[in-house]
Amino acid sequence: MIDLAAEFPLDPDLVHLNHAGVAPWPARTRRAVCDFADENTRLGSLYYPDWQAREARLRVQFAQLINAPSVDDIALLKNTSEALSLVAFGLDWQRGDNVVGPAGEFPSNRLVWEALGPRFGVQYRAVPLDGQDDPEAALMAAVDGDTRLLAVSAVQYASGLRLDLVRLSECCRTRGVLLCVDAIQQLGALPFDVQACQADFVAADGHKWLLGPEGVALFYSRPEARERLHLQQFGWHMVAAVGDFERRDWRPADSARRFEAGSPNNLGIAAQSASLSLLLAVGMPAVAEALATRVTAVIEQTRRRGFPLRSPIAPARRAGIVTFHVPGVDNRRLYVRLMAAGVLCAQRLDGLRFSPHFYTPPAAIETAFERLDALC
Ligand SMILES: Cc1ncc(COP(=O)(O)O)c(C=O)c1O
């Protein structure tokens, strides 16, 4: 039995409802970082093979998290933006090609596609999803014979809308379009099965629902899709014969390690591996179930107060994000005051974004709304 209160010894005055932003670390992650610092200080890299074993373990953990067919499909990168950039600038483009995605994406999943325009003459088609009953149909309606790639966040960062990736990937495969998923707002919150959704590329940094530090990201590539990416970064760590420094000839690793140019972020890897060990021990179905009750509790509190929601209500359309508007007040100012009152959240759209996690004590959600009431 995992003692969640001991794993999350947050300051008692703080209510943390910002897992869609930057999450707090579990206690075991803090220990992993302290232990690694301690080891480095006393022993340097004496046990470097152990660090390599931990790196290998993190690949296994990530593969397990998304049900990847092989650890060879997993690369450890710096962040989501880096992974998406390797896709965008790795593919062969023809002038007149286009990329389709939802309007209102987080900048990391928009700029990279917009950047293709000036360089290659590729158009980025941003499809508004607000008020769409069938967002997948709206996206696919924008796909035409020149579309090469569909770029979506599994869960929209502002509204929290969750897309049906299985449906999107079926359409993509029929139309010969690649599917690239920014999964940062889903991994660690809900189960994710890359074999079920058949995405070509999946990217996610670890500092949100995965409860890790910033700077360690998962990049999954389906082997056939991987072959289509020209490499953008080069170094000792990405070659097939890694560690053979005297060898003059080289070729990229067959595995996704080919995207990892140089020295790994071993400190971040130690931390992320510890955080993932917690999520995997609890199990993603149990995490998702516990999170769903917290999300329902937030929605219930907004309903009681008559606050209009900016997030979908249908369980199949939500993950861990609830965004709502507080009528009659300046929501930006309210956000600043709420943060000062110890409710860690975000200001998104024209309102407040609350994002609890599976371990959030239900009483903390009540406290957050009581503090909000006191400011209105
Ligand atoms: C949908 C989405 N993608 C990406 C990011 C962050 O990107 P990166 O990992 O490059 O910092 C965020 C952070 O808020 C996000 O919400």
The ligand as a Tripos MOL2 file, in Angstrom:
@<TRIPOS>MOLECULE
LIG
   16    16     1     0     0
SMALL
NO_CHARGES

@<TRIPOS>ATOM
      1 C1          0.1090   20.8540  -25.0340 C.3       1 LIG1
      2 C2          1.4640   21.2370  -24.5380 C.ar      1 LIG1
      3 N1          2.5520   20.9270  -25.2550 N.ar      1 LIG1
      4 C3          3.7930   21.2330  -24.8150 C.ar      1 LIG1
      5 C4          3.9870   21.8780  -23.6120 C.ar      1 LIG1
      6 C5          5.3650   22.1810  -23.1180 C.3       1 LIG1
      7 O1          6.3280   21.9380  -24.0780 O.3       1 LIG1
      8 P1          7.8250   21.6140  -23.6630 P.3       1 LIG1
      9 O2          7.8460   20.2260  -23.1250 O.co2     1 LIG1
     10 O3          8.5830   21.7540  -24.9150 O.co2     1 LIG1
     11 O4          8.2230   22.6260  -22.6400 O.co2     1 LIG1
     12 C6          2.8760   22.2500  -22.8490 C.ar      1 LIG1
     13 C7          3.0530   22.9940  -21.5840 C.2       1 LIG1
     14 O5          2.1850   23.6360  -21.0770 O.2       1 LIG1
     15 C8          1.5920   21.8920  -23.3110 C.ar      1 LIG1
     16 O6          0.5050   22.1870  -22.5910 O.3       1 LIG1
@<TRIPOS>BOND
     1     1     2 1
     2     2     3 ar
     3     2    15 ar
     4     3     4 ar
     5     4     5 ar
     6     5     6 1
     7     5    12 ar
     8     6     7 1
     9     7     8 1
    10     8     9 2
    11     8    10 1
    12     8    11 1
    13    12    13 1
    14    12    15 ar
    15    13    14 2
    16    15    16 1
@<TRIPOS>SUBSTRUCTURE
     1 LIG1         1 GROUP 0 **** ****
